[in-house]
Amino acid sequence: ALQDAARGYAVIATDVDGDLRGFSTGAGQLFGWDEDAVIGRNASLLFDPASWKELLPKLARRSLRERGVETRAVMTRHDGTLFDARLVVRVLRGHGDESSGFLLVVQDVSREVKLEAETRAAESLSRGILEDLPAGVALLEGGRIVYANPTLRTLLNIPESATSGFALRERIATSHVLYVQDALAKLEAGAKGATLDAV
């Protein structure tokens, strides 16, 4: 009942050797296997070989018995297609608190992984554009620089290693600090067309 209620997740039980003993409806839908076709076979058939090889040492650790393992893995469907998964593994307890196998909960996170990759690519492209600009550009949070392109770092004489967290006000003439802070507050509040000229 627990397995069938876990919609969107594959719930899989194995014995201590990793042979499949339970395969939820969700697992059948996710992997494309009928339960009868996989019961008794080793769980490795659900994994990309490299991911299975990476998981095995984790299953032998003492920490698994205490708190389980949560990781990402590349898994394979019955038709051979691969997908990225969030994997949670817990030890199943038998008589006398002895391990009787493993419980695996699998969630397909292919969309998340794709979005993460696209976000990283977009960030890399944006950073590349900003890095090459002849004008100084900074990203600020709470008046502190979280990113400054090379042009601005040169203008403000800030080493790259010290840029993150650097207070912009430290490089603004005292007579202009309040003016700049007011303009930045308007920008953060979403004021359109807010600009400033300062020394």
C-alpha positions as CSV (number, residue, x, y, z in Angstrom):
1,A,0.0,0.0,0.0
2,L,2.9,2.3,0.8
3,Q,4.6,1.6,-2.5
4,D,1.4,2.1,-4.5
5,A,0.7,5.4,-2.6
6,A,4.0,6.9,-3.5
7,R,3.0,8.3,-6.8
8,G,5.8,9.9,-8.9
9,Y,8.3,7.7,-7.1
10,A,9.6,4.2,-7.7
11,V,9.8,2.1,-4.5
12,I,12.0,-0.9,-4.8
13,A,13.1,-3.5,-2.2
14,T,16.0,-5.8,-2.5
15,D,17.6,-8.6,-0.4
16,V,21.1,-8.2,1.1
17,D,22.7,-9.3,-2.2
18,G,20.8,-6.6,-4.2
19,D,18.4,-9.0,-5.8
20,L,15.0,-7.4,-6.4
21,R,12.2,-8.5,-4.0
22,G,9.7,-5.7,-4.4
23,F,8.8,-3.5,-7.3
24,S,6.0,-0.8,-6.9
25,T,3.5,0.2,-9.5
26,G,5.4,3.5,-9.8
27,A,8.6,1.6,-10.4
28,G,7.0,-0.4,-13.2
29,Q,5.8,2.8,-14.8
30,L,9.2,4.6,-14.4
31,F,11.4,1.8,-15.6
32,G,9.0,0.0,-18.1
33,W,9.4,-3.4,-16.4
34,D,6.7,-5.7,-15.3
35,E,7.2,-6.8,-11.7
36,D,7.3,-10.5,-12.6
37,A,10.1,-9.8,-15.1
38,V,12.4,-8.2,-12.6
39,I,11.8,-10.0,-9.3
40,G,14.8,-12.1,-8.5
41,R,17.1,-10.2,-10.9
42,N,19.9,-8.0,-9.5
43,A,19.1,-4.3,-9.0
44,S,22.2,-3.4,-11.2
45,L,20.0,-3.9,-14.3
46,L,18.2,-0.6,-13.3
47,F,21.5,1.4,-13.3
48,D,23.9,2.8,-15.8
49,P,27.0,0.7,-15.1
50,A,29.1,3.7,-14.0
51,S,26.4,4.8,-11.5
52,W,26.1,1.3,-10.1
53,K,29.8,1.1,-9.7
54,E,29.8,4.4,-7.9
55,L,26.9,3.4,-5.6
56,L,28.3,0.1,-4.4
57,P,31.0,1.5,-2.0
58,K,28.3,3.7,-0.5
59,L,26.1,0.7,0.3
60,A,29.0,-0.9,2.3
61,R,29.5,2.1,4.5
62,R,28.5,2.2,8.1
63,S,26.8,5.6,7.5
64,L,24.3,3.8,5.3
65,R,23.1,1.6,8.2
66,E,22.8,4.7,10.4
67,R,21.1,7.3,8.2
68,G,20.9,5.9,4.6
69,V,22.2,7.3,1.4
70,E,20.8,10.2,-0.7
71,T,22.5,10.7,-4.0
72,R,22.0,11.3,-7.8
73,A,22.3,8.4,-10.2
74,V,21.9,7.7,-13.9
75,M,19.4,4.9,-14.3
76,T,18.2,2.9,-17.3
77,R,14.8,1.8,-18.4
78,H,13.8,-1.5,-19.9
79,D,14.1,0.1,-23.4
80,G,17.7,1.1,-22.7
81,T,17.0,4.9,-22.4
82,L,18.9,6.6,-19.5
83,F,17.5,9.2,-17.1
84,D,18.8,11.2,-14.1
85,A,17.4,10.2,-10.8
86,R,17.3,11.2,-7.2
87,L,18.0,8.1,-5.2
88,V,17.4,7.4,-1.5
89,V,18.6,4.1,-0.1
90,R,17.8,2.8,3.4
91,V,18.6,-0.5,5.1
92,L,15.7,-2.9,5.7
93,R,15.9,-4.5,9.1
94,G,15.0,-8.1,9.8
95,H,15.1,-10.2,13.0
96,G,17.5,-9.0,15.7
97,D,18.1,-5.7,13.9
98,E,20.0,-7.6,11.2
99,S,20.0,-6.1,7.7
100,S,17.5,-8.0,5.5
101,G,18.1,-5.9,2.4
102,F,17.7,-2.4,1.0
103,L,14.8,0.0,0.2
104,L,15.4,2.2,-2.8
105,V,13.2,5.2,-3.6
106,V,13.8,6.6,-7.0
107,Q,12.5,9.9,-8.5
108,D,13.1,11.0,-12.1
109,V,14.8,14.4,-12.0
110,S,15.7,14.6,-15.7
111,R,13.9,17.9,-16.1
112,E,15.6,19.4,-13.0
113,V,19.0,18.3,-14.3
114,K,18.2,19.8,-17.8
115,L,17.1,23.1,-16.2
116,E,20.2,23.2,-14.1
117,A,22.4,22.6,-17.1
118,E,20.6,25.3,-19.1
119,T,20.9,27.8,-16.2
120,R,24.6,27.1,-15.9
121,A,25.0,27.6,-19.6
122,A,23.0,30.9,-19.5
123,E,25.0,32.1,-16.5
124,S,28.3,31.2,-18.3
125,L,27.1,33.1,-21.4
126,S,26.0,36.2,-19.4
127,R,29.3,36.2,-17.5
128,G,31.3,35.9,-20.7
129,I,29.4,38.9,-22.1
130,L,30.0,40.9,-18.9
131,E,33.6,39.9,-18.7
132,D,34.3,41.4,-22.2
133,L,32.4,44.6,-21.8
134,P,34.6,47.8,-21.9
135,A,32.3,49.4,-19.3
136,G,32.4,48.6,-15.6
137,V,29.6,46.4,-14.4
138,A,28.7,45.2,-10.9
139,L,26.0,43.2,-9.3
140,L,25.1,44.4,-5.9
141,E,23.2,43.0,-2.9
142,G,22.6,45.2,0.1
143,G,25.2,47.7,-1.1
144,R,27.9,45.0,-1.4
145,I,29.4,43.8,-4.6
146,V,28.7,40.2,-5.4
147,Y,30.2,40.4,-8.9
148,A,32.3,42.9,-10.7
149,N,33.6,42.5,-14.2
150,P,37.4,43.0,-14.9
151,T,36.8,46.6,-16.2
152,L,35.2,47.7,-12.9
153,R,37.7,45.9,-10.8
154,T,40.4,47.8,-12.6
155,L,38.6,51.1,-12.2
156,L,38.0,50.5,-8.5
157,N,41.4,48.9,-7.9
158,I,39.9,45.8,-6.3
159,P,41.6,42.4,-6.7
160,E,39.3,39.7,-8.0
161,S,39.8,37.6,-4.8
162,A,38.4,40.5,-2.7
163,T,35.5,41.5,-4.9
164,S,32.7,39.4,-3.3
165,G,31.2,41.1,-0.3
166,F,33.2,44.4,-1.0
167,A,31.2,47.4,0.1
168,L,30.7,49.7,-2.9
169,R,30.5,52.8,-0.6
170,E,34.3,52.3,0.2
171,R,35.0,53.5,-3.4
172,I,32.6,56.4,-3.6
173,A,33.6,59.9,-2.6
174,T,32.1,60.8,0.8
175,S,30.1,63.7,-0.7
176,H,28.3,61.2,-3.0
177,V,27.6,58.3,-0.7
178,L,24.1,59.3,0.3
179,Y,23.2,60.1,-3.3
180,V,24.4,56.8,-4.6
181,Q,22.7,54.8,-1.7
182,D,19.4,56.6,-2.5
183,A,19.7,55.8,-6.2
184,L,20.6,52.1,-5.4
185,A,17.6,51.9,-3.1
186,K,15.3,53.1,-5.9
187,L,16.8,50.6,-8.3
188,E,16.2,47.8,-5.8
189,A,12.7,48.9,-5.3
190,G,12.1,48.6,-9.0
191,A,12.1,52.2,-10.1
192,K,12.2,52.3,-13.9
193,G,14.9,54.4,-15.5
194,A,16.7,55.2,-12.3
195,T,20.2,56.3,-13.1
196,L,22.9,58.2,-11.3
197,D,26.2,60.0,-12.0
198,A,28.7,60.0,-9.2
199,V,32.4,60.6,-8.5
